[in-house]
Amino acid sequence: MQPAPTLAIVTKSERMRAILSRLETIARSDTSVLLIGETGVGKELFADYIHRASARFERPFVKLSLSAMPHELLESELFGHERGAFTSAVTDKRGLFDVAHTGTLFLDDIDDVPAGVQVKLLRVLESHQVMRVGGSTPNTIDVRLVTASKVDLKDLVARNQFRADLFYRINVCPVEIPALRERREDVPLLAEYFLRRFAAGRALSISPDAERALTRYAWPGNVRELRNIMQRLALFADSEIRVEDLPAEITMGADVAQLAKACTRCLVDGEMSYTEVVACLERNLLRQALADAGSRTQAARVLGLSLSTLRDKLKKHGLDETEEKARG
C-alpha cells in the first residue's frame, strides 16, 4: 500500500526543502513529533503533511487547538467521559484519543496545557491506555502523536511550567519551522500561489514594486498574514496589484527598511544632533516615497499623510524645488 500524496508546501527555500526531506523520513516512523514555530508559520499544515506521508494516511487525522479549549473541558475532550461523571455529562463521550485510534492526533499549542492534564497526558503516552473521566476500565489506543508549540518548551521546563518528563516524551523528533522573514525568497512564490487560489479564475498579477514591498516586509503574522492579505487584495484587484493597493503597514515597513539601507550617514554619524538625525531621516523618506510613487498623491497615501501635510514637509526640506527642477 502506497502512502497518499502529501500536501504541497510551497517553497523554494533550501532550509525548508531540507526540513521537508527530514519530514519524509520522520513520517515513515511512529515517533512523536514536536513542531516548533511562531504563530502563523503553518504548523497544522506540517502535521497534515506528516500524517499523509505516513502508513496511517488512511486512518483518522484528528486535531485540536489546546489554547482554544477551556481548561475545565480539556480533560473530557482528550480522554472522554462516562455518563454521570459530572453534572452536564448526560451521555457517554469518546475522547479524541479514542477518535484518533490507529491514526494521528495533532495537539496544537501544547505549551498551553494545564499541569493537571499534563500528568494524565503523560500517563496515556506511556501506557497507551485511556481512562475516561468517571470510568473504571481503560481503553487501549494506538495513536501517533504530533504536537506543536509557539514557544521553546525548554524555557517552560526551566521555569517549572511544563513537566520535564512530558517534554522528553513528545520531543523525540523536534522540527523547527522558520518564520517567513527568515525565508524571504518564498514570499513572491507564496503571494502568487494565494493570489491564484483566491482570484476565482481572474488573471491577476503583482507589479515588481509591489513584489519588492511584500518581500521586504517582516511578516509578524507569517504565512497566515500573507494569505489573508492576498485574499483581501484578490477581492478588490482588477488586473495588477500595485504598491498603492498594499496595506499601509507593508508599504511603510518597506520604505523604512529601504531608508535604513540608503540613509547611512544619519544613522552612523555620531556628530549629528537628535534634531539633525530626525530631519535627515524625514528628508530621505520623503525623497524615496516620491521616487517610488511617481506622484505626490500616491506618495502621501504611502506615507499616511494628507496631501497638504506632504506639501508642507516638501517645502520644509526644500524638496518641492528639487522636484520641480527634476520635472523641468
JOTA-V250831 format. One record per run of one state. SS is the DSSP state (@ for helix, = for strand, . for the rest). FROM is the first residue (numbers start at 0). TO is the last residue. If there is no record, write none. Layout:
# JOTA-V250831
ss,from,to
SS,FROM,TO
SS,FROM,TO
This chain:
# JOTA-V250831
ss,from,to
.,0,12
@,13,26
.,27,31
=,32,35
.,36,41
@,42,51
.,52,59
=,60,64
@,65,67
.,68,69
@,70,78
=,79,80
.,81,91
=,92,93
.,94,94
@,95,98
.,99,102
=,103,107
.,108,108
@,109,111
.,112,113
@,114,126
.,127,127
=,128,129
.,130,131
=,132,132
.,133,137
=,138,139
.,140,142
=,143,148
.,149,151
@,152,157
.,158,162
@,163,169
.,170,171
=,172,175
.,176,178
@,179,181
.,182,182
@,183,197
.,198,203
=,204,205
.,206,206
@,207,215
.,216,220
@,221,235
.,236,238
=,239,240
.,241,241
@,242,244
.,245,246
@,247,261
.,262,262
@,263,267
.,268,272
@,273,292
.,293,294
@,295,302
.,303,305
@,306,315
.,316,317
@,318,326
.,327,327
